[in-house]
Amino acid sequence: MALVNSFEKSGNYLFKNRGHIPVILYLLVIPVLYFTSYPILDDLQYQILTGFAVFLSFMGFVVRAISIGTTPKGTSGRNTKEQVAESLNSTGIYSTLRHPLYLGNFLMWIGIVVFTFNIYFVVIVSLAFWLYYERIMFAEERFLERKFGDVYMKWSNTIPAFIPCFKNYKKNIVPFSLVSVLRREYSGFLATVWSFAFVDHLRYYFTTGSFDLYRDSSYVLVMAIVITLVLRTLKHSTKLLSEEGRS
């Protein structure tokens, strides 16, 4: 098999199974936290490191929200099973980089990884993320190249893949929709909060030998669960979050 075909085949496989990444990270976090020797941090240092980790994940959520909130139906956006694109995204955030959702994913997950306070784990996960998503991006771009031909090639040759560049910014063809974000991103929001709470409680257990259910992360997690249940109910039991012309 030609290397280009091998890359595309493996990229499509990884695309379909990218939902397994959180499970892998959860399993890896356990030994990482267990074997990490934590420096003695005062409250200010701990708050700064925690704040930085939360900020990274929050920025990832913002990037994803902008992408999803300005994406019309049928474009190559947030698909879960196969490559889908009735039209090409080339305005708004897609005029600054080709894969904003993957940048958002990276920031959300690297924030959680930073929260382990293990620099080696941060470096390893960053490299693994790039190797994993490089194949996915390759397969996606091959699909779009065949679908849209010269139109895609002209756009992709001027837009970076992963690092935003704003010199070619074009205004969105559709306005930002908070409703779209609320309808489609509540599960990712809950997964992120759950992951921070998981790391926080596991680290506390490994350093003290006991559990404390009344930690701040527990209260934040409970609020996230309530918000998620409300949004899920609104999505499946009402039409309040329904929109025409949106995925």
QUIHUVEN-V748852 format. One record per pair of residues at least 4 apart in sequence whose C-alpha atoms are under 8 Angstrom apart, sorted by sequence separation. I is the first residue (numbers start at 1). J is the second residue. If there is no record, write none. Layout:
BEGIN
I:J + I:J
END
This chain:
BEGIN
1:5 + 2:6 + 3:7 + 4:8 + 5:9 + 6:10 + 7:11 + 8:12 + 9:13 + 10:14 + 11:15 + 12:16 + 13:17 + 14:18 + 20:24 + 21:25 + 22:26 + 23:27 + 24:28 + 25:29 + 26:30 + 27:31 + 28:32 + 29:33 + 30:34 + 31:35 + 32:36 + 41:45 + 42:46 + 43:47 + 44:48 + 45:49 + 46:50 + 47:51 + 48:52 + 49:53 + 50:54 + 51:55 + 52:56 + 53:57 + 54:58 + 55:59 + 56:60 + 57:61 + 58:62 + 59:63 + 60:64 + 61:65 + 62:66 + 63:67 + 64:68 + 65:69 + 66:70 + 67:71 + 71:75 + 79:83 + 90:94 + 91:95 + 92:96 + 93:97 + 94:98 + 99:103 + 100:104 + 101:105 + 102:106 + 103:107 + 104:108 + 105:109 + 106:110 + 107:111 + 108:112 + 109:113 + 110:114 + 111:115 + 112:116 + 113:117 + 114:118 + 118:122 + 119:123 + 120:124 + 121:125 + 122:126 + 123:127 + 124:128 + 125:129 + 126:130 + 127:131 + 128:132 + 129:133 + 130:134 + 131:135 + 132:136 + 133:137 + 134:138 + 135:139 + 136:140 + 137:141 + 138:142 + 139:143 + 140:144 + 141:145 + 142:146 + 143:147 + 144:148 + 145:149 + 148:152 + 149:153 + 150:154 + 151:155 + 152:156 + 153:157 + 154:158 + 155:159 + 156:160 + 160:164 + 165:169 + 177:181 + 178:182 + 179:183 + 180:184 + 181:185 + 182:186 + 185:189 + 186:190 + 187:191 + 188:192 + 189:193 + 190:194 + 191:195 + 192:196 + 193:197 + 194:198 + 195:199 + 196:200 + 197:201 + 198:202 + 199:203 + 200:204 + 201:205 + 202:206 + 203:207 + 204:208 + 205:209 + 206:210 + 214:218 + 215:219 + 216:220 + 217:221 + 218:222 + 219:223 + 220:224 + 221:225 + 222:226 + 223:227 + 224:228 + 225:229 + 226:230 + 227:231 + 228:232 + 229:233 + 230:234 + 231:235 + 232:236 + 233:237 + 234:238 + 235:239 + 1:6 + 41:46 + 79:84 + 89:94 + 90:95 + 94:99 + 113:118 + 114:119 + 144:149 + 145:150 + 156:161 + 160:165 + 181:186 + 204:209 + 205:210 + 213:218 + 214:219 + 233:238 + 234:239 + 235:240 + 71:77 + 94:100 + 159:165 + 204:210 + 205:211 + 234:240 + 235:241 + 76:83 + 77:84 + 93:100 + 145:152 + 204:211 + 234:241 + 235:242 + 76:84 + 77:85 + 113:121 + 114:122 + 144:152 + 145:153 + 204:212 + 68:77 + 75:84 + 76:85 + 113:122 + 159:168 + 67:77 + 68:78 + 74:84 + 75:85 + 76:86 + 201:211 + 74:85 + 75:86 + 76:87 + 201:212 + 74:86 + 75:87 + 76:88 + 110:122 + 113:125 + 74:87 + 75:88 + 76:89 + 75:89 + 110:125 + 110:126 + 200:217 + 71:89 + 197:217 + 196:217 + 197:218 + 70:92 + 78:101 + 106:129 + 77:101 + 197:221 + 67:93 + 66:93 + 67:94 + 193:220 + 194:221 + 193:221 + 102:133 + 190:221 + 193:224 + 67:100 + 67:101 + 190:224 + 189:224 + 190:225 + 64:100 + 63:100 + 64:101 + 63:101 + 99:137 + 190:228 + 63:103 + 64:104 + 63:104 + 64:105 + 186:227 + 187:228 + 62:104 + 186:228 + 60:103 + 61:104 + 60:104 + 61:105 + 59:104 + 60:105 + 186:231 + 60:106 + 61:107 + 186:232 + 60:107 + 61:108 + 59:107 + 60:108 + 183:231 + 58:107 + 59:108 + 182:231 + 183:232 + 57:107 + 58:108 + 56:107 + 57:108 + 56:108 + 57:109 + 183:235 + 57:110 + 56:110 + 57:111 + 56:111 + 57:112 + 55:111 + 53:110 + 54:111 + 83:140 + 53:111 + 54:112 + 98:156 + 183:241 + 52:111 + 53:112 + 85:144 + 103:162 + 182:241 + 53:113 + 83:143 + 88:148 + 102:162 + 53:114 + 54:115 + 98:159 + 180:241 + 53:115 + 97:159 + 98:160 + 99:161 + 100:162 + 179:241 + 96:159 + 97:160 + 98:161 + 99:162 + 179:242 + 180:243 + 16:80 + 88:152 + 95:159 + 96:160 + 97:161 + 98:162 + 179:243 + 15:80 + 16:81 + 50:115 + 90:155 + 97:162 + 15:81 + 16:82 + 49:115 + 97:163 + 180:246 + 15:82 + 97:164 + 180:247 + 49:117 + 96:164 + 97:165 + 96:165 + 12:82 + 96:166 + 95:166 + 96:167 + 96:168 + 95:168 + 96:169 + 95:169 + 95:170 + 93:169 + 92:169 + 91:169 + 92:170 + 38:117 + 91:170 + 92:171 + 93:172 + 90:170 + 91:171 + 92:172 + 112:192 + 91:172 + 92:173 + 115:196 + 36:118 + 91:173 + 33:116 + 109:192 + 112:195 + 116:199 + 32:116 + 108:192 + 112:196 + 115:199 + 32:118 + 29:116 + 112:199 + 116:203 + 32:121 + 70:172 + 72:174 + 70:173 + 71:174 + 70:174 + 70:175 + 69:175 + 70:176 + 69:176 + 70:177 + 69:177 + 69:178 + 66:176 + 69:179 + 69:180 + 68:180 + 69:181 + 68:181 + 65:181 + 14:132 + 65:185 + 14:135 + 15:136 + 11:133 + 14:136 + 11:134 + 12:135 + 11:135 + 12:136 + 10:135 + 11:136 + 10:136 + 11:137 + 8:135 + 11:138 + 12:139 + 7:135 + 8:136 + 11:139 + 12:140 + 61:189 + 11:140 + 8:138 + 9:139 + 7:138 + 8:139 + 7:139 + 8:142 + 57:192 + 33:199 + 33:202 + 34:203 + 29:199 + 33:203 + 30:202 + 34:206 + 73:245 + 33:206 + 72:245 + 73:246 + 74:247 + 72:246 + 73:247 + 71:246 + 72:247 + 71:247
END
